[in-house]
Amino acid sequence: MTLREKEILSMIKMNLMISQQEIADNLGITRSSVAVHISNLIKKGYIKGKGYVLNEGSYITVIGGTNIDIQGFSSGNLRLNDSNPGEVKISAGGVGRNIAENLSRMGTNTKLISAFGDDLYGDKISNECRSAGIDIDNCLVLKNLSTSTYLSVLDETGDMKVAISDMDIVDYLNVDFIKTKAHLVENSAAIVIDANLSRDLIEYLLSNFKHKTFFIDTVSTAKAKKIKDLIGNFDTIKPNIYETEELTGIKIIEKKDLDKAADILLNKGVKRLFISLGGKGVFYSDESNRKYVNSPRINVINATGAGDAFMAGLAYSYTNDFNIDETISFSIHAARMALSHENTINPNISAENILKIMRSEENA
């Protein structure tokens, strides 16, 4: 699929009643060009004949943490051991849930397997997930248990300075429960899991569904330890520098250290490695490619959701047959959209909007 075809398919997914002329006007091309692209999409099986009947049989399953985010934003320079004026916001969060929402907003059929309580916060999570189009029918809702809570404090630049995570409820998402969802995992186009899951559950999934494509989010340095001896049992991983150091034992100071770390992970069986370099961009490596991609400069409003948007971009790109350059660009721009909004999930994020930005930069 070409980038233009991907752009048109994304627009159709967002509005099945859109006309070829509307697509043409939106993209600044002729209606006849749109007709050719749509004909190609039909030939390739992405659209089933006339009427924009999409081939929607595939879906991505996300298995991971769900919680309520309580975020404190400091109005001025953050002062420790003191009360800081600012703003407090409450929203649905959790790495797995955030990835699922980003995917759903990108137009992907997304099923979430997670756990939360039958309480006020659990109701808020349910409502926000359904509003975003996430299928939560397979989540574990537990009575008499509190929904996980993530409390964070951000400084005046939007960077997280300290956080406390109360996520014990995720331990109820165990092997016995996941066995009842085996059919869901088996039929997924891809599976995204985060390291909030127990070590036993991660091992069960990777051992019993070896033929499936897994994307793993390491979440944090401490939680990355869970998968250290499971490296090679999954397709794609997205650690940051510190998590990469934990997984490889390599202290990363300069570019050659990234190469050493990549060699270790690829030799153990990882197929695709994306190392987040923060504001400096992304380092990518597979068996035949190795590259550094700079991130465009942006005014950061909230840094907490960028990694989740990037991971969603990777999974979306995989299921939409993007090449590696398109994958990196799409995922970076997804993260960029997350950084530019005060909410952890940018409500304006969509494949159409990301592709539009990519197209404009390509033509600049």
GIVEN-V871446 format. One record per residue. N is the residue number from 0. PHI is phi as a letter, one per 30 degrees, with the letter a starting at -180 (999 if undefined). D_CENTER is the distance of its C-alpha to the mean C-alpha in Angstrom with 1 decimal. Layout:
n: <N:N>
phi: <PHI:PHI>
d_center: <D_CENTER:D_CENTER>
//
This chain:
n: <0:1:2:3:4:5:6:7:8:9:10:11:12:13:14:15:16:17:18:19:20:21:22:23:24:25:26:27:28:29:30:31:32:33:34:35:36:37:38:39:40:41:42:43:44:45:46:47:48:49:50:51:52:53:54:55:56:57:58:59:60:61:62:63:64:65:66:67:68:69:70:71:72:73:74:75:76:77:78:79:80:81:82:83:84:85:86:87:88:89:90:91:92:93:94:95:96:97:98:99:100:101:102:103:104:105:106:107:108:109:110:111:112:113:114:115:116:117:118:119:120:121:122:123:124:125:126:127:128:129:130:131:132:133:134:135:136:137:138:139:140:141:142:143:144:145:146:147:148:149:150:151:152:153:154:155:156:157:158:159:160:161:162:163:164:165:166:167:168:169:170:171:172:173:174:175:176:177:178:179:180:181:182:183:184:185:186:187:188:189:190:191:192:193:194:195:196:197:198:199:200:201:202:203:204:205:206:207:208:209:210:211:212:213:214:215:216:217:218:219:220:221:222:223:224:225:226:227:228:229:230:231:232:233:234:235:236:237:238:239:240:241:242:243:244:245:246:247:248:249:250:251:252:253:254:255:256:257:258:259:260:261:262:263:264:265:266:267:268:269:270:271:272:273:274:275:276:277:278:279:280:281:282:283:284:285:286:287:288:289:290:291:292:293:294:295:296:297:298:299:300:301:302:303:304:305:306:307:308:309:310:311:312:313:314:315:316:317:318:319:320:321:322:323:324:325:326:327:328:329:330:331:332:333:334:335:336:337:338:339:340:341:342:343:344:345:346:347:348:349:350:351:352:353:354:355:356:357:358:359:360:361:362:363>
phi: <999:d:d:d:d:d:d:d:d:d:d:d:d:d:a:d:c:d:c:d:d:d:d:d:d:d:c:i:b:d:d:d:d:d:d:d:d:d:d:d:d:d:d:d:j:d:b:c:i:d:i:h:d:d:d:c:d:c:a:c:c:c:b:l:d:b:a:c:c:c:c:c:c:d:d:b:e:d:c:d:h:a:d:c:d:l:b:c:b:b:a:d:b:j:e:d:d:d:d:d:d:e:d:d:d:d:j:c:d:b:c:c:c:a:b:a:d:d:b:e:d:d:d:d:d:e:d:d:d:d:d:d:i:d:d:c:d:c:d:c:c:c:d:i:b:d:d:e:b:b:c:b:b:c:d:d:c:i:c:d:c:a:a:b:c:c:b:d:d:d:d:d:d:c:e:e:d:d:e:d:c:e:d:d:d:e:c:d:d:a:b:c:b:c:d:d:d:d:e:d:d:d:d:d:d:d:d:c:b:d:d:c:c:c:c:c:c:d:i:a:d:d:d:d:d:d:c:e:c:c:e:j:c:b:d:b:b:b:c:c:d:d:d:d:d:d:d:c:i:c:d:c:c:b:d:d:d:d:d:d:d:d:e:d:d:d:d:d:j:d:d:b:b:b:c:d:c:i:d:d:j:b:c:b:a:b:d:b:b:a:a:c:b:d:c:d:d:a:d:d:c:a:c:d:c:d:d:d:d:d:d:d:d:d:d:d:d:d:d:c:h:d:d:d:d:d:d:d:d:d:d:d:d:d:d:d:d:d:d:d:b:d:d:d:c:d:d:c:d:a:d:e:d:d:d:d:d:e:d:d:d:d:c:d>
d_center: <21.6:22.4:20.3:22.7:22.4:18.6:19.3:22.0:20.1:17.3:20.3:21.9:19.0:19.0:22.9:24.8:28.0:27.4:30.4:30.7:32.5:29.8:27.2:29.8:30.5:26.8:26.4:29.9:31.1:33.9:33.7:35.2:32.3:29.8:32.0:31.9:28.1:28.0:30.7:28.6:25.6:28.1:29.5:26.2:25.5:22.6:25.1:28.0:31.0:32.1:30.6:26.9:26.5:23.0:22.3:19.9:20.6:17.3:14.2:11.1:11.6:9.3:11.7:11.5:12.8:13.6:15.9:17.6:16.9:20.2:20.0:23.1:23.4:26.6:28.7:30.5:30.6:29.2:32.2:31.9:34.4:34.9:33.9:31.7:31.8:28.5:26.3:24.5:21.7:20.4:17.3:15.1:12.4:11.3:8.2:7.9:9.1:7.0:3.7:6.8:8.3:6.2:6.6:10.0:10.9:10.3:12.9:11.5:13.5:11.3:13.1:12.3:14.7:15.2:18.3:19.8:23.4:25.8:26.4:25.9:22.4:21.5:22.9:20.9:17.6:19.0:20.0:16.9:14.8:17.5:17.9:14.3:15.2:13.3:15.8:16.6:19.9:19.2:18.3:21.1:22.9:25.5:28.7:30.3:27.2:25.3:21.6:19.7:19.9:18.2:20.6:19.9:22.2:21.3:24.0:25.4:23.0:19.9:19.2:18.8:22.2:22.3:20.6:21.7:19.7:21.6:19.5:22.4:21.8:18.9:21.7:23.0:20.1:22.3:23.4:26.0:23.6:21.1:24.1:24.7:21.3:22.0:22.6:19.1:17.5:20.2:19.6:15.9:15.0:12.2:11.2:8.2:10.0:10.1:13.5:14.6:16.1:19.7:20.8:22.8:20.1:17.8:21.0:22.0:18.9:19.1:22.9:23.3:20.8:21.4:21.4:17.9:14.8:12.6:9.5:10.0:8.5:12.0:11.5:15.0:18.2:19.9:17.4:16.9:20.6:19.8:18.5:21.1:23.4:21.0:19.8:20.6:19.7:16.2:15.0:12.2:11.6:10.0:12.6:14.3:18.0:19.2:17.2:18.3:21.8:21.6:20.6:23.2:26.0:26.0:26.5:24.6:26.8:27.0:25.6:27.7:26.1:22.7:24.6:26.2:23.0:21.4:24.7:24.6:21.1:21.8:25.3:24.0:22.1:18.5:18.0:15.4:14.8:12.7:14.2:13.2:16.6:15.8:17.8:19.3:16.4:15.0:17.2:16.6:18.8:19.7:23.2:24.4:22.4:21.9:21.0:20.2:18.5:19.3:17.1:19.1:20.7:19.6:21.0:18.5:18.7:16.1:14.2:12.4:9.1:8.7:6.9:4.1:4.3:5.2:3.2:2.4:5.7:6.9:7.0:8.4:10.7:11.9:12.9:14.5:16.5:15.6:17.6:16.4:17.5:15.7:12.5:12.8:14.1:11.6:8.6:11.1:12.1:8.8:8.9:12.6:12.5:10.8:13.5:16.2:16.1:17.6:15.2:12.0:10.5:12.4:14.3:15.1:11.8:12.3:12.6:16.2:16.1:13.9:16.3:19.2:18.5:18.2:21.4:23.2:22.6:23.7:26.8:27.6>
//
